Amino acid sequence: MVNQKYISVRFDELRFKERNRELAILLEMSNFLGTSMDLDTLLTGALDKVTEYFEVEAGRIYLMDETARCLSLAAHKGLESRGLEVVHLNEGFSGKAARTKSFIAQHVSELEDKKRAALLAGKGLKIIICVPLIALDKVIGVMNLATSRMVRIDENKIDLLTTLGNQIAVAAVNARLYEDLEEKIKALENKKETIKFFAYSMSHDLKSPAVGIYGLVKRLVEKEGYLLNNRGKEYCNRILKTAQQMVALVENLNAYIAAKEAPLNRERINVKEITREIVDEFRLELRKRRIKWSEPEKLPNLVGDRLALLRVFRNLLDNALNYGGQDLQKITIGYHEDPQFHIISFSDDGVGVTADDADKVFNAFHRDRSARGISGSGLGLTIVKEIIERHQGRVWLEKGTRRGATFCMTISKALESNEHS
């Protein structure tokens, strides 16, 4: 760099291998270990590469078991493994390498276990090499190599084998973590399916009895109400109210499940038409309470699930009417956009939400202090959140407003690019 501003060298794998075989095998091993998370495939392939590079006839990889007292055979090549499936840490060169975190190379004829020495010698093997597999300073296994020829072992070769062992050890740890993660994901999916089945069953099984109770009690009041005293009539009214709440809860549970699980039916939507439909639905209550509805002259056309977004607007309006209080006078829709999102706000000038409850309003079944005496399931805003997130957006409650509550939500414009997918 003395006489040059920069050096540029195009990577050439073939020339790299010719220049530096040791670094080349490390690179090759690293690339291989990064392609697979299956432990058996990973260990077998790694052992193939090591035996080929060092030109040895046989090899075995052992992994430490959960008790950390013995090594279990995980991969082997070129040597019958019968009788060698498990090695205890207090026996043989494999156990010694694991106990002492040491690289060991030994003549077969010098093995303490004469029976094993005779077995290996009978197959023509002369040298045994044992490499501890160390990850994060912890021995997770051992790699054994065996050859029928005399080999020269120097510090460079020991360093190379130790580094390869470290690569294999780290990859094996990651593969085990990946397997554990997959098992946990499957367990969660099974639990999710169980919960979903329970929710569907509960909503299906509860609705009919609730509707039946409501119908029977209503008929009792209509046909035989004159026989009831005031207390009896009060009890009947409470039963009617409770049955209505049960039906509403079941319907909200169904809506919540649909918001999470139903496929998104994308279509071009005129938001103005949605607000018109919602206002018509609540017109009597808005007029009765003299609440003014305000919206911009222009609202966007966007791509989304029309029925789902209709529920979002319905739930937000219903939330304002239920929790805005007696002094609620105005509900306002706002709109602006940026390059990525449509941004819609939904404001009211009611009693608002306390700072303590602002972060909890989207939690399932959350009911703040202002909800006392107001019927509801605590799922309305949770459903809003699920629907908006499925439209690749988010919803939040603006903090610090002096009066009332302002909910903001974004809907991704990316949905428009694959409207018909």
N, C-alpha and C positions, 0 to 999 in steps of 0.2 A: 504493500500500500504506500511505499515511500514515493514512488513516481506515478501512481495511478489514483484517480479519484474514487474509483469503485472497481470491484471485480464481479463479473457475471459468468457463472458456470452452469450450463444446462445439465440437469441430472440425467445420467446414462447408467442404467442399472447394470448392463453387461460390463462396462468399463469399471464401474464401482466394485463389482465382484472380483474382477481381475486385479484391481489395486489393493483391495483389503478384504480378504475372505472372512476374517473374524467379524468385522463390522457387517459384512453382507449377510452372514447367518443370523446375526442379531436382528437386522432389519427384516429379513425374511420371516423369522419367528414372530416378531412383533406384528407384522402384517397378518400372518396366519391367525395368531391368537385374537386379533381384533375382528375376525370374520365370523366367529361362532361363539354362541353362549351355551351350547350343549356340552356338558362336562365330558361325556364319553368321547365325543368327536374331537374335542379340544385336546384331551390327553393322548389319545391314539395318534392323532396327527402330529403333535409335538414330539412324541417318542419316535415316530418315523423320521422326522427331520433330523433329530439328534443322532440316531443310529446311522443314518445315511451320511451325514457330514463327517462324523468321526470314524466311519467305516468299521463299525462293530456289528457283530452278528446278532446279538440279543440285548434286550432291554426290558425293564419293568418299572412301572411307577406305582408307588404305594402312597395312600393318603391316610393321615391320622384319623382314627375314629373318634367318636364323641367323648369317650372316656379318657382319651390321650394316653392310653396304656398300650395300644398296639396299632400296627399299620395294616391296612387292608388293600389288597391288590386292586388297582383301578384300571391299569392298561398293561399289556405285555406284547412282546414281539420276539420271535425266533427261538423261544425256549418254552418247553412244556411247563405249565404253571401248576400242575397238580401237586398238591402238598405244600405249595408256596403261597397260598391265598392269604394267609395271615402271618404276620411276623410280630412278636412281642418286643417291646423296647429293650428288654433285658437280654436279648439273644441276637447273635450274629452281627455282621458288619452293618446291616441296615439299621438295626436298633441302636448300635453305637453311634452311627452318623446322626441319627435323629436326636439322641440324648445329648451329644456333645456339640451339635451344630457344625460338624467337621466334614470336610472332603476326605474321602478315604479311597486309596488305590492299593490293591493287594494281589499277590500271586495266589492263584487258586490252591496251590500246594501248601500254602501257609495258613489256610483257614483253620480256625479252631474246631469247627464242626466237620470232622473227618468224613462223616457220611455224606454231607452236602458237597464237600470237596471232591469226593470220589464220583458223585453224580455229575458235577460240572466238568471234571477232568475227562470223564467218560464221553462227554459230548465234544471233547477237543478244546475246551475253553481254558485259557491260561491266566488271563488278567480280569479282575473284578474292580470296577470303579463305582463308587457310591457317592451321590451328590445330594446333600440335604436341600429340600425345597423350602425356602424361607420367604415369608411375606410379612412385612412390618415387624421384623425381628422375631417372628414366631414360626417355628417349624410346623409346616402343614403336611409334610410328606417327605418321601425319599425317591430318588431316581437311581436305579441300578443299571449299569452297562457291563456287558461281558464280551470278551474278544478272544479269538484263538491265536492271535499274534502278539508279539511283544510291541509295546507302544512307548513312545517317548513322552513323558509327562513333565512339563515345566510350569513355571508360574503363570505364563500367558494362557496355557491350556486350562489350568485350574481356574483362573479368573474367568475365562470364557464359559466353562461349564457351570461355574457358580452363578454367573449372570444369567445364563439360559435357565438354570433352575429357578432363579428368582422370578424371571418372566413367567415361567409356567406356574409357579406358586401363586403369583398375583392374579393371573387369569383364572386359575382354579377357584380362588376365593371369590372372585367376581361372578363366576359361573354358579357357584353355590348360592350366593346372594340372589342372583337372578332366578334360580330355581325356587328359592324360598319366597321371593316376591311373586312369582307366578302362582304358587300354591295359595298365597294369601289373597291374591286377586280372584282366583277361582272360588275360594271360600267366601269372599265378599259378594261375588256375583250370585253364588247360591243363596246367601242370606238375602240379597236384594230380591231375587226371584221369590223367595219365601215370603218376604214382607209384602211384595207386590200382590202375590196370590192372596195373602191374608186381607190386604186392603180391598181388593176386588170382591172377595167373598163377603167381607164384613159389610161393604157398601150395598152389595146385592141382597144379603140376608136381612139387613136392618131396615131397609127402605120399606119393604112390603108390610112388615108388622107396624111400623110407625104410621104409615098411611092408613092401615086398617084401624089402628087405635083412634086416629083423628076422625075417621069417617064414622065409627061406631059412637064415639062420644058426642060428636056433632049431631048425629041422628037422635041420640038419647035426649040431648037438650031440646031439640026441635019437637020431638014427639011427646016426651014425658017431662019436660022442663017444669011444667006447672005443678008437678008433684014434689019438686025439690024445694027445700028451704034455701035461704041465702047462702048458708055454708056449703050446701051441696052444689049450688050453682058455681060458687067460687072454686070448689075443687075441680069441677068439670072444665072451667075456663083454664085452670092451671094445667090440666092434662092436655087440653087442646094446644096450649102454648108450647108445652114441652114436646109434644108430638111434632109440631111445626119445626121446632129447633132441631129435632132429630133428623127430619127430612132434609132441612137446609144443610146440616152437617154432612150427611151422606152425599148430597149433591156437590158440596164443596170438596169432599174427599175425591169424588170421581173427577172433578175438574182439576184438582191438584195432580192426580195420577196422569190425566190426559196431558196436562201442561208439561210433565216430565217425560212421558213415554210416547205419546201419539206422534206420528210423522208430521213434519212441517209441510203444510200444503201451500206452496208459494204461488202467489198471484199478484197482479197489479191492483193496488188498492187506492181509492180516493179517500184520504183521511176525513175530508169534509162530509162524505156520506156516512162515515162511522159516527162522527159527532152528532150529525142530524138524527141518526137512529137512536143514539143514547139519550139525547135530549127529549125525543118523543116518548121514550120509555119512562122517563122520570118527570115528564111535564107537569103532571098533576101535583106531585110533591113540591116541585120547584115553584109552581104558581101558588100553592097553598101557603108556603113559608116565605113567599115574596123574595126568593133568591134569584139574583140576576146571573145569567150565563153569558160569558164573553169569550169570543174567539177571533182570531185574525181573519181578514177577508180571504186571504189565500192560505190554504193548507196544502201540503205536498201530496203528490202521487208517489207511492213507494211500493216496494215488493215485500210481502210478508204473508203470514197466515191470517186471513181476514177474520175468521171466527175467534182465533186466539187473541188478536188485537182488540176485537170488539169486547172481549171479556176483560182485557186490561183497562179499557176506558170505563167500562161498567163498574169494575171493582174500585177504581179510583174515585169515581163520582159517588158511589155508594159509601165509600170510606169518608169522603168529605161531608156527606149528609148525616152520617151516623155520629161522627166525632167532632163536627164543626161547632156544635153547641147552638144555643138559642139565638145568639147574636150573629150567626152566619148570614152574610148578605150577598156575597159574590163568589162565583167560581170562574176561574179564568184559564183558558188554554193559551199557551205560548209556543212559538216555533222559531227555530233558526237551524242552520246547518253548517257543517264544515266539509272538507273534501271527502271524509270517510263516513260520516254519520248524519242521519236526521236526528235532531235533538228537540224533543217535545217536553214541555213543562205543564204541570197541572197544579194550579194554585187555588187556595181559598183564604178567606179572611176570618176564619173561625178561631177557636181557642188554641190551635196549634198542638205541637208535641213537645214535651219536656226534653231537655238536653240528655237526661239519663235514658230516656226511651228512644231517642233518635237512632241509635245504632242497633236497636233490637226490633224495630217495627216490621222487618221482613222475615223474622224468625217464625217458624211454624208454631201456631197456637199461642203466640205472644199476645197478651192483652194488657195494655197499660192502664194506669189508674183512671184515666178518663173513660174507660170502657165499662165501668161499673154500671149495671142496670141496662146496658145496651146488648141486645141479642147479637150473636155472631160466633163464627167458628174459630177465628184467629188464623184463617188461612188465606184471606183475601189478598193481602199484600205479598204473601209468600208465592201465591199463584202468579201475581204480576211479575215478580222477580224471575221465576222459572221461565215464563213466556219470553220476557225481554232477553234473557241470557241465551235462549234458543234462537233469538233473532240476532245473535252475535253482538249484543249490546249490554248495557248495564243500567240499573235504576238506583237512584239514591234520593235521600231526603236532604234538602238544603238546610244547613244549620245557620243560626244567627239571624233568621228573619224576625222582624219585630212583632209581627202578628200573623196568625194563621200558619199554614203549612204549604210548602212547595215541593212537589215530587218531580224529579227530572228523569227522563229516560232517553236512551239512544238506540237507534235501529240502524244496523250496518247497511251501507250502500253496496257492500260486496254481494249481498243477496240478489241485487239487480243484474249482476254480470252472469249469473247462472240461474236465471229465473225459471227455466224449464227443466233444470237437471233433476 
